[in-house]
Amino acid sequence: LPGRRLDERFFMYGEDQVWCEQIRKLGYRIFFFSQTKIIHIHSGSTDHSKQIAMRRTMMQHELEIMKMRKGKGLYYFVYKIIYVTKESTRNFIKWVAYKITGKMVIK
């Protein structure tokens, strides 16, 4: 997008989704290559406390993106309840696994 800047609310973890949404609203189609793989070896660049903060940031960004797409009506409210419940449960299970094994669960 010539002359456009990325949304400063999204320093990491979501800026690409916002950019795709803006491109789509301009009438362009979005393509992606689904076979791409990115491998983070044992979370080498992010320790446990940073990963927890990162997950919170990612959750906030997902909710902000959904609010941008659908507004703040009933759809957003239901989505927020389901998404926060799912992610909180998932992160709690990861935390328990980390406490028991001392290793981060990758997925």
Summary of the structure (lengths in Angstrom):
residues: 107
radius of gyration: 16.5
end to end distance: 33.0
largest distance: 50.0
contacts: 218
relative contact order: 0.11
helix: 61%
strand: 0%
